[in-house]
Amino acid sequence: MKNRILITGGAGFIGNELLNLIKNKKNLIVVDIKRNKKTIKKFQKLKIKYIGGNLNNKKFAKKIFKNVDLIYHLAGITKVPNTDVNLNKRKEKIIYNNSVNIMNNLVQHISKGTRVVFPSTHLVYENCKQNKKIFKENSKALPKLAYSRGKLECEMILKKNNINYAILRLGSVYGFAEKKRMFNLPNLFVLRSKNNQNLSLHSGGVQIKSIVSVKDVARAMVFISKKKYKKELYHFVSEHISVKEIGKYCSKFNKNIKLINTKDKIPYLGYIMDCSKILKTGFVFKNFYKDFVKEYLK
Ligand SMILES: NC(=O)c1ccc[n+]([C@@H]2O[C@H](COP(=O)([O-])OP(=O)(O)OC[C@H]3O[C@@H](n4cnc5c(N)ncnc54)[C@H](O)[C@@H]3O)[C@@H](O)[C@H]2O)c1
């Protein structure tokens, strides 16, 4: 079949948004480890071919990855630690291996010429403990925890194997999602605010967050897959704002909540991702955090 599109991890947060943007669902296949009734029903209703299975499994992955023209490769473990305090080494190993094993399966089994869109992370710089340092795509990455080490290794695997890739190093992605997927800070703060819970600002909320809307992420993935840009890596962040500012947006739209400064340590002060490269492609960010908070809390 021509123009076959595969979304791995497509039953997740970004996948859900991406589905809305893919018009021709006839040639679309979604694969995810989730096999629960709710997920299966959702895809039946959408009339999208859904296959439940673990892409870590070589045999399964071989069947899935062959004969597709375009892969949005979103599968990965995302509920991960953000500091090295009380780190569970076993869990870290699982996070890293899940990411790297799937990518190895992908490069081994895809057909020649298949295009791969892969979301990496701004956290590949997490070990650079300087505030407001600006990172360009060619800056030296220094990951620390399994999640970002795994992502950097996946980037290398794509490059080494000469795959036709586009990598987006995403900031923390926010947007509407089911409650249990609202765990990263920009999402957690609006969820807590909605529930009238106060917000703790560790170290006074000085940490700079690199954030981007899930809507822009999905738009960029489709945009970049249609362009002739090949084997390119892009930083993808629309706003750099402090945790305190994030808290202030939330308290502006829910006057019942309080921002509480704490002395808890933060892992690093945050940094700036230079996104001029993606902007030069003609891509325009259209969604901003303040509007999301307003909509979520109204
Ligand atoms: N959300 C963010 O802030 C963010 C930031 C940077 C990068 N990313 C990356 O974007 C991708 C999608 O993220 P998301 O926010 O939609 O996360 P998500 O957790 O909602 O979706 C990931 C999906 O992958 C599936 N999955 C995990 N392991 C699998 C396996 N072995 N086989 C098949 N499916 C598997 C999960 O079931 C889940 O549905 C991930 O790779 C993530 O690391 C996300």
The ligand as a Gaussian input file, in Angstrom:
#p B3LYP/6-31G(d) Opt

LIG

0 1
 N        5.131000      15.131000      26.476000
 C        6.318000      15.727000      26.584000
 O        6.513000      16.663000      27.377000
 C        7.451000      15.270000      25.694000
 C        8.608000      16.043000      25.629000
 C        9.681000      15.603000      24.839000
 C        9.570000      14.415000      24.141000
 N        8.433000      13.676000      24.231000
 C        8.372000      12.384000      23.540000
 O        7.247000      12.316000      22.674000
 C        6.770000      10.970000      22.628000
 C        5.273000      10.944000      22.922000
 O        5.082000      11.530000      24.190000
 P        3.659000      11.673000      24.875000
 O        3.714000      12.895000      25.686000
 O        2.581000      11.464000      23.889000
 O        3.736000      10.442000      25.894000
 P        2.668000       9.329000      26.261000
 O        3.228000       8.584000      27.419000
 O        1.327000       9.916000      26.409000
 O        2.686000       8.409000      24.952000
 C        3.687000       7.469000      24.720000
 C        3.004000       6.175000      24.307000
 O        4.007000       5.192000      24.032000
 C        3.477000       3.942000      24.417000
 N        4.578000       2.988000      24.618000
 C        5.537000       3.015000      25.584000
 N        6.367000       1.958000      25.461000
 C        5.922000       1.255000      24.381000
 C        6.356000       0.045000      23.779000
 N        7.400000      -0.637000      24.244000
 N        5.679000      -0.408000      22.681000
 C        4.589000       0.272000      22.210000
 N        4.135000       1.418000      22.770000
 C        4.789000       1.904000      23.844000
 C        2.699000       4.245000      25.703000
 O        1.723000       3.258000      25.979000
 C        2.103000       5.612000      25.397000
 O        0.775000       5.527000      24.944000
 C        7.587000      10.167000      23.648000
 O        8.609000       9.486000      22.971000
 C        8.179000      11.253000      24.524000
 O        9.403000      10.866000      25.117000
 C        7.360000      14.075000      24.981000

